[in-house]
Amino acid sequence: MITSEDAIKFIFENISEFGQEKINTLDAIGKILREPIQAERDQPPFDRVTMDGIAINFNSYELGRRSFLITETQFAGDSPSTLEEANSCIEIMTGSILPTHTNCIIPIEQLIKKDKKYVINQNHQPKKYQYIHRQGSDHKLNALIFDIGHKIKTIDISAILSCNKDNVSVNIDPKIAVISTGNELVAAGKKILSHQIRMSNGPAILSMLKNHNYENCEYKHLIDDKEVQYKNINEVLNSSDVIILSGGVSMGKADYVPEILRELGVKNIFHKILQRPGKPMWFGIGPKGQLVFALPGNPVSTITCCRHYVIPALNLASGQRNVISEFVQLQKNIIFKPPLTYLLPVKIRNSKNGILEANPVETNTSGDFTTLIDTDGYIELPSNKEEFNKSEIFSFYRW
């Protein structure tokens, strides 16, 4: 068996990146950028007015003028007007380009209109360039806005479009085959016998993949028959970029998966990890470079191994870079004596002092998936310790 750290290392060392494609920017949320996004222009591209009011030349105010003759009105989207006389002003709207020969905005709330003039309130003390968003103050022409490997968030879309990128190069959504095995599994909606259990692992994996923006998935459930499993695994191996199996990977007489994968030419990189849950996990590389993950069949093991190993591998193969780690403060003393990495489910609470607090939720067994319902993720307790004290800080992984 290998450590969980080595498991991550071996997986990452054997990954080749998926391809890329151009898609509509509005469809790119959750995708990984495969091209740099650079500023089309200065931002803002001109001195932009940020308040409704009047535009004046500040020198006139400094010389004592408080009343200004209205010469014209300029709206957002209009080409810039020109202030011809120092004793005059231009009515201006938020978002407008700053009129030529002006350098100060007096907001409408600080003005009194008298006939065709505006008078500045006595108590208002304007400043040069007030309420003017200066050209290029956000970023300059050709500035790097997003680099290759950035995962696109909802808030990023407007910035990408502002760079005149209505289409962007992103990772291709890999074709993923999810297979669960076991005679005891019965899908929801079908009649179930007392000795059977509901099918959960496959749907849980599909849901997690979708939650992490991997939607090009197919799902099969296979009985514990070697010929059936061989035929179906061979089919998906030839048509998929990634295969995720659940069950059939341990030491039971019906655990055919490692043998079948070997017979199909999948190179075994490792089998079994020094961790709880999920010790029997298997990982290999198919004849065409396919990523093959065989996860233990117990539900907690399946979902934890999927999040800890499969999702990071897919993100890396999609080109993601600079993943931000999260850390939390343990809220209970934990004693765990086996020399294993412990991936412990937790419920997160945001404390008033700004610290993320992690309350452990220990499962009865790795089959106790209902306990996970109210958890937010899990913490990683290293294998080189037995006692983990309240208030210690640990790595946190959201489901």
N, C-alpha and C positions, 0 to 999 in steps of 0.2 A: 504493500500500500504506500501511497505517496501523500505528502501534505497537501492541504488545500491551496497553499501558496504555489506549490509546484504544479498542481493541477491547472491553475489559471495560467501559469507560465507556459506549460506545454500546449495548452489550447491556443494561446495567443501566438506562439511560435509556428503553429501549423495552419494559420489562417491566411487565405488569399482574399483580397478585396473583391466584392461583388462589382458588377459593371455599373454604368451610369446612364442616365437618360435625361432629356429635356422635358420638363412638364410645366404646366401653367403655375405661376407663382401662387395663386390662390389655393392650389391643391397641394402645396409643399409643406404644410404644417406637419411637424414630426419627422420630416425627411432630413437627410444629412447632405449639406452642401458639398458639391464636387467641383466648384469653381469659386474664385474669390469674387466678392461683390465690392466694387469701387464706386466712389461718388461720381455721378455724372456732372455735377456742378458744385460750386460752393454751396453750403447750406447755412443759413438761407442764401438764395442766389442773388439777393439784393438787400439793402437796408429795409427791413420790414417793420411797418408800424404795428404796435401791439395794443393800441387803445383807440377808441373813437374819440375825436376831438378836433383840434386844429394843429397844423404844422406851421411853425414860425422859424425865423432865424434868431438864434439865442442872443446874438449880439444886440439886437433891438431891445430885448428884455433887459440886458445888462446896462444899456444906455438909459433905462428908465421907462420905456414904453410899456403900457399895461392894456392898451386898447388897440385892436387890430381889425382892419377892414377886410371883409370876406371878398375874395376875388373869384374863387371858383370852388367846386366840390370834386374830390377825387375818390373813386370807389376802388375796392379790391378788384384787381384784374385790369384796371385802366393803366395805360402807359403813363409815366411820371409827368406831372404838371411842373411848371417852373414858377417859382416865386419871383416876381419882377420887382416889387417894391418892398423895402424893409419894414414899412409901417402896415403891411398887409399880412393876410394869412390865407391858408387853404384848408377848407373843411376836409377832413380825412377820415377814412374808415379802417377798422382793424383788418390787417392782412394786406393793406396797400403797400406799394413801393413808396419809399420816402421821396417826396417832391424835391426837385432840384433847388439848391440854394436854401434848403431848410435843414435844421439839425436839432429840433426839439419838438416834442408833442405835448400839448396841454390837453388833458382829458376833459371830456364834455362836462363831467361833474364839477370841475373847477372853473367853469365859465358862466358868464351871464351874457345873454344875447340882447343887444340894444340896436334896433333897426338892422343895419347891414354890418354891424360890428360885433366882435366878441370882446368882453372885458374879463380879465383874469381876476379871480377872487383874491382879496387882499392877503389872506392867510396862506395862500399857496406859494411855495417857493420852488419853481422848476429848476431843472439842471440840464446842462447840455447833453444831448443824446438820450434823455430819459424817454422811456417807452418806445425805444427803437432797438430792434433785434438786428445787430450789426451783421453785414454780409460776411459769410465765412466763419462766423464765431462758433458754429457747431462743428463744422469740418470743411476742409478745403477740397477743391477739385482733385479727383483721383485718390482721395484718402481711402484707406482700406476700411470698409464698414463691417464686413463679415469675411472670415477666412475659410479656406477649404477645411472641412471637418466639423463645421458648426452645425448643431442640431437646431433646425428652424422652429421657433416658437411663434405663437399667435402675434405677439407684440412686434415681431421682426418683419412681418409682411409689409407694412406700410413703408418701412425704411428701404426694403428691397425694391418696392415699386417706385419709390422716389429716386432710385438710381437708374430708372428706365429699364428695369428688368421684369418684363411681364412673363418671361419664361426663364427658368433656372435649371442648371444641371444638378441633379441629385442622385442619390443611390437608387439603383434598381431594386424594387421590392423583391427579395429572393423568394423562389418557390420552395415552400416548406411543407413537408409531409409529417403529420403527427399520427403515430400509431400507438394504441394501447392494446395490451394483451391480457387474456385471462378468461377462463370459462365461467367464473363467478360473477362477471359484470353484466348488468342489464341496464339498458338506456332508460331514462325517464320517459314515462308514458306507456311503457310496456309492462305486462304482467310479471311480477317478481315472486319467486319462491322463498321460503324461509331461510334456505341455506345460501341465498345469493345476496349480492350487494349492488347498489346503484352505481352506474358508471359516472365517475367524476374527474379522473385524472386527465383524460383527453380534452374534455371541455374546459377544464381549468387551464391547461396549457394554451389552448386556442385563445381563451379570454386574455391571458397574460400577454401573448404575442400581439393581439389586437390593441391592447392597452399601451403597448410599446411601439405601435405603428407598423406592425408586420401583419398584413392582412391577406397576402397571397398564399393561403394555407388550404390544405385538404386534410381530412381526418378519416382514419379507418380504425375499427376495432377488430382484432383477430382472436380467434379461439386458440387454446393451447394445443395446436397441432403443428408439428414441424413442417410438414409439406405445405400447409396453408400459409404459414408464416414465411417460409422461404419464397414462395411464389409472389406474395404481395410485397415483401420487403425488396425483392429483386426489381419489381415493377417501379416502385417509388424511387429506388436508388438510381434507376436510369432516367427518371424524369424530374428529379428534384435537386435543388442546391443544398438543402438542409433536411436531414431526417432526425426526428425526435421520437424515440421510443419510450414507452413507459411500461415497466414490468418485464418479467422474463429474463432478468439480468443477474440474478443472484445464484444460489447454489442448489436450487430445487431441481427435481427430475423433469419438470416441465419448463425449466428456464433455458430455452433454446437460443435466445438472441445472440449471445457472444459467438456460439458455434456457427450460426447462420451467417453472421457478418463476416466471419473469417472465411467461410466457404465462398462468399460473394466477392472476396478480394478487398474487403475493407481493412485497412491497416490499423491495428490496435495501438493507440498511443498510451493509454493507461486503463486499468480496471481496478477500482476500489481506492477510496480516499480516506485518510485519517480524519474523519469528521462525523458529527451527529447533528441532524439526520442525513441520510444519503450515502452511507459508506460504500455500497456496491456500485456506484456510478461508473459507467464505461464511456470512453470517448475514442473515436477513430476518424480516419480520413479515407473516403471512398476512392475508387479507381480514377474518377474524374475530378478529384479534389473536393468532393462533397463533404460537408461537415456532418458527422454522425454522432448523436448523443443518445445513449441508452441509459435512461434514468430508472432508479429503483421504483417499484410499483406502489409502495406505501404512499398515500396521498401527501402527507407533510414532506416526505423526502422528495417526491416528484416536484411539487411546487417550489420548494426551497432550492433544489438543484437547478431548476429551470431559471429561476431569478438570479442565482449566484454565478452560474456558468454559461448558460445558453444565451441569455439576454446580452451580457457584456460581449460575448463572442459575435453575436449578430451585429451589435453596434460597431464593433471594431471592423468587421468585414464590410460594413456599410460605409466606412470611412470616418466614423466619429472620432474626434480628438478632444483633448482637454476636458475629460469628464470631472465634474466637481464632486468631491467626496463630502459626505455628511457625517457628523459626529453627534452623539447624544450622551447624556449623563444617566448612568444606571441609578435606579431608585430603590434597589433592594440588594442585600448581600446574596450572592450565589456561590454555592460550592459544587464543583463539577470535577470529579477526580480522574475519570478516564483521560488518557493522553491524546485527546482528540480536539480538533477545533469544534466549538459548539456554536451552531447557528440558531440563536434563541429568539423566538418570536416576541415582539414587544408592542405595547400600545403607547403612542406618543402623546405627550401633553406639553403645550406651550406654557411655560411658567411666566410669571409677571416680570422676572428678572432677565428674560430673554433667552433662557437656557431651554433647550429641548430635553425634556425628561422622558426616559424610557422605563416603562413599567413592564417587567417580564411576564409573559403568559406561557407557562410551561404546559406542554401537551401531555396527555396520559401516555400515549405511544405515538409512533410515526403514522399511525392510521387515524389519529384523532384530528381530522381536518376541520371539524366544526369549531374547535377552539380558535382557529385562525380567523374566524369571521370578524372579530372585533379588533384585530391587530392591524398595524400600519406597515409592518415590515419586520425585519429581524436585525439583531446585533451580532457581531462576530467576536466571540470570546476565544482568544488564542489558546493553543494546546500546551503552552509552556507554563501554565498556571493552573492551580486548583481552586483558589479562592478569588472571587471578584467582588470588590467592596462597593457598597453604596457610595455614590458621588464620583466614581471613576468614569472616565470618558472612553467610549468605544465607537468603532465604525458602525454606521447604520445604513441599511439598504431598504428602500421602500419597495413594496411589492410591485 
